[in-house]
Amino acid sequence: MDVLQLDVSGRPQAWLSAKEAAGLYANDGVAWTLGDPFLVLRGGIQRKTGLQSRLELHPIIAVHGAMPSRAWRQAPAISNHKLFARDRQVCAYCGHRFHADALTREHIVPTSRGGHDTWTNCITACRNCNGRKGNRTLNELGWSLYYLPYVPSLHEDMILRGRRIVADQMEFLLASVPAHSRLRQELDLACA
């Protein structure tokens, strides 16, 4: 299980392994925590007391220090895994859901025609639709999209990274995911 690392103001920074989180606890790098401890690490036996050392890890930890504000103005890095998750593995052209192996990153405006590899120009497409579209534009084909692309928020990006997220972490992250997010809508349906 991973630990969600925040800065002291509560902005997500990273997913940490238990070992990385333990290092922050041991070096007094943790400013505050959220959620009930979900993992207990046990160490050696203390010679004086005969007690085994224990370290309880919380699912969410805030660390001392802060990220530069410019880091939060940038769009999250795009990857196929996160793109397919944002689009719920649904082809934007035919509207069908596919396994990730049958999907591709599709550029609405082809890169060969000046399109960029950005969240707002990339959608999920099945291999068949991607091949049929080729390097043509939607107007040339008379096609439309089943959904519009968007840039995921910072909190949504942390969910899209595909970690095993425990309830406390999901509740924290979803609280800041915009209501219009497809991810939020699907998660709300799954919980209903």
TORMIKOL-476540 format. One record per residue (C-alpha): x, y, z; residue in three letters. Coordinates in nm, 3 decimals, decimal comma. Layout:
% residues N
REC        u        v        w  residuo
REC        X        Y        Z      ala
...
END
This chain:
% residues 192
REC        u        v        w  residuo
REC    0,000    0,000    0,000      met
REC    0,120    0,347   -0,084      asp
REC    0,101    0,660    0,128      val
REC   -0,030    0,986   -0,019      leu
REC    0,221    1,266    0,044      gln
REC    0,092    1,623    0,072      leu
REC    0,270    1,951    0,129      asp
REC    0,182    2,134    0,453      val
REC   -0,098    2,325    0,278      ser
REC   -0,266    1,998    0,175      gly
REC   -0,172    1,980   -0,193      arg
REC   -0,088    1,630   -0,316      pro
REC    0,276    1,581   -0,407      gln
REC    0,343    1,213   -0,461      ala
REC    0,268    0,851   -0,382      trp
REC    0,525    0,705   -0,142      leu
REC    0,618    0,347   -0,066      ser
REC    0,591    0,239    0,298      ala
REC    0,971    0,251    0,319      lys
REC    0,985    0,609    0,188      glu
REC    0,710    0,717    0,429      ala
REC    0,887    0,547    0,721      ala
REC    1,198    0,751    0,638      gly
REC    0,997    1,073    0,665      leu
REC    0,851    0,966    1,000      tyr
REC    1,196    0,866    1,132      ala
REC    1,351    1,198    1,027      asn
REC    1,069    1,412    1,171      asp
REC    0,964    1,512    0,821      gly
REC    0,592    1,456    0,883      val
REC    0,400    1,773    0,974      ala
REC    0,055    1,614    1,017      trp
REC   -0,143    1,305    0,916      thr
REC   -0,495    1,211    0,810      leu
REC   -0,681    0,885    0,850      gly
REC   -0,635    0,597    1,087      asp
REC   -0,304    0,410    1,074      pro
REC   -0,330    0,139    0,808      phe
REC    0,011   -0,021    0,829      leu
REC    0,237   -0,104    1,124      val
REC    0,607   -0,152    1,062      leu
REC    0,796   -0,345    1,327      arg
REC    1,165   -0,305    1,393      gly
REC    1,422   -0,448    1,628      gly
REC    1,405   -0,520    2,000      ile
REC    1,535   -0,245    2,224      gln
REC    1,804   -0,376    2,457      arg
REC    1,704   -0,162    2,757      lys
REC    1,328   -0,213    2,750      thr
REC    1,300   -0,541    2,562      gly
REC    1,022   -0,386    2,354      leu
REC    1,001   -0,411    1,979      gln
REC    0,996   -0,077    1,797      ser
REC    0,682    0,000    1,595      arg
REC    0,592    0,267    1,349      leu
REC    0,229    0,324    1,253      glu
REC    0,185    0,467    0,903      leu
REC   -0,114    0,682    0,815      his
REC   -0,262    0,676    0,463      pro
REC   -0,208    1,050    0,417      ile
REC    0,091    1,248    0,545      ile
REC    0,183    1,612    0,503      ala
REC    0,553    1,686    0,495      val
REC    0,742    1,993    0,608      his
REC    0,841    2,236    0,335      gly
REC    0,648    2,335    0,025      ala
REC    0,668    2,290   -0,347      met
REC    0,732    2,603   -0,554      pro
REC    0,399    2,755   -0,661      ser
REC    0,495    2,729   -1,030      arg
REC    0,486    2,350   -0,999      ala
REC    0,107    2,364   -0,947      trp
REC    0,037    2,579   -1,253      arg
REC    0,156    2,311   -1,493      gln
REC   -0,073    2,048   -1,643      ala
REC   -0,001    1,696   -1,516      pro
REC    0,220    1,484   -1,739      ala
REC    0,022    1,286   -1,993      ile
REC    0,065    0,911   -2,030      ser
REC   -0,143    0,647   -2,207      asn
REC   -0,235    0,486   -1,875      his
REC   -0,368    0,813   -1,731      lys
REC   -0,533    0,915   -2,060      leu
REC   -0,720    0,584   -2,087      phe
REC   -0,824    0,613   -1,721      ala
REC   -0,944    0,974   -1,770      arg
REC   -1,154    0,860   -2,065      asp
REC   -1,275    0,548   -1,876      arg
REC   -1,134    0,327   -2,158      gln
REC   -1,406    0,448   -2,395      val
REC   -1,325    0,528   -2,757      cys
REC   -1,414    0,892   -2,825      ala
REC   -1,516    0,805   -3,183      tyr
REC   -1,736    0,492   -3,155      cys
REC   -1,830    0,521   -2,785      gly
REC   -1,744    0,159   -2,698      his
REC   -1,539    0,051   -2,396      arg
REC   -1,225   -0,154   -2,467      phe
REC   -0,947   -0,328   -2,279      his
REC   -0,634   -0,110   -2,259      ala
REC   -0,452   -0,337   -2,507      asp
REC   -0,703   -0,242   -2,778      ala
REC   -0,670    0,137   -2,721      leu
REC   -0,444    0,407   -2,861      thr
REC   -0,365    0,769   -2,787      arg
REC   -0,533    0,966   -3,064      glu
REC   -0,459    1,326   -3,153      his
REC   -0,774    1,515   -3,254      ile
REC   -0,560    1,747   -3,464      val
REC   -0,294    1,510   -3,599      pro
REC    0,065    1,591   -3,505      thr
REC    0,149    1,576   -3,876      ser
REC   -0,086    1,872   -3,918      arg
REC    0,038    2,082   -3,628      gly
REC   -0,147    1,916   -3,339      gly
REC    0,024    1,889   -3,002      his
REC    0,055    1,607   -2,750      asp
REC   -0,162    1,776   -2,484      thr
REC   -0,454    1,670   -2,266      trp
REC   -0,695    1,883   -2,471      thr
REC   -0,580    1,743   -2,807      asn
REC   -0,556    1,378   -2,701      cys
REC   -0,839    1,132   -2,660      ile
REC   -0,870    0,756   -2,624      thr
REC   -0,951    0,569   -2,946      ala
REC   -0,983    0,204   -3,035      cys
REC   -0,731    0,078   -3,288      arg
REC   -1,001    0,041   -3,555      asn
REC   -1,126    0,401   -3,528      cys
REC   -0,772    0,538   -3,503      asn
REC   -0,676    0,355   -3,823      gly
REC   -0,988    0,475   -4,006      arg
REC   -0,925    0,836   -3,904      lys
REC   -0,560    0,837   -4,008      gly
REC   -0,418    1,188   -4,027      asn
REC   -0,745    1,354   -4,125      arg
REC   -0,938    1,604   -3,916      thr
REC   -1,283    1,547   -3,769      leu
REC   -1,429    1,804   -4,010      asn
REC   -1,284    1,622   -4,311      glu
REC   -1,449    1,300   -4,194      leu
REC   -1,771    1,452   -4,063      gly
REC   -1,707    1,284   -3,727      trp
REC   -1,780    1,415   -3,380      ser
REC   -1,655    1,314   -3,038      leu
REC   -1,859    1,122   -2,781      tyr
REC   -1,694    1,331   -2,508      tyr
REC   -1,465    1,631   -2,484      leu
REC   -1,106    1,608   -2,361      pro
REC   -0,998    1,808   -2,059      tyr
REC   -0,694    1,864   -1,839      val
REC   -0,722    1,663   -1,514      pro
REC   -0,693    1,856   -1,190      ser
REC   -0,401    1,782   -0,957      leu
REC   -0,622    1,570   -0,730      his
REC   -0,772    1,383   -1,024      glu
REC   -0,423    1,316   -1,160      asp
REC   -0,327    1,148   -0,832      met
REC   -0,625    0,912   -0,875      ile
REC   -0,546    0,850   -1,243      leu
REC   -0,197    0,726   -1,160      arg
REC   -0,357    0,389   -1,091      gly
REC   -0,246    0,318   -0,737      arg
REC   -0,438    0,104   -0,493      arg
REC   -0,610    0,385   -0,309      ile
REC   -0,754    0,326    0,038      val
REC   -1,085    0,486    0,141      ala
REC   -0,930    0,775    0,338      asp
REC   -0,709    0,868    0,042      gln
REC   -0,996    0,847   -0,209      met
REC   -1,224    1,058    0,009      glu
REC   -0,951    1,323    0,045      phe
REC   -0,873    1,333   -0,328      leu
REC   -1,234    1,324   -0,449      leu
REC   -1,324    1,621   -0,227      ala
REC   -1,126    1,842   -0,468      ser
REC   -1,212    1,674   -0,799      val
REC   -1,447    1,895   -1,003      pro
REC   -1,809    1,776   -1,030      ala
REC   -1,789    1,778   -1,414      his
REC   -1,502    1,526   -1,413      ser
REC   -1,585    1,197   -1,587      arg
REC   -1,374    1,024   -1,322      leu
REC   -1,586    1,169   -1,041      arg
REC   -1,910    1,084   -1,220      gln
REC   -1,804    0,723   -1,272      glu
REC   -1,681    0,685   -0,915      leu
REC   -2,004    0,838   -0,781      asp
REC   -2,203    0,585   -0,988      leu
REC   -1,990    0,298   -0,862      ala
REC   -2,048    0,402   -0,500      cys
REC   -2,425    0,451   -0,545      ala
END
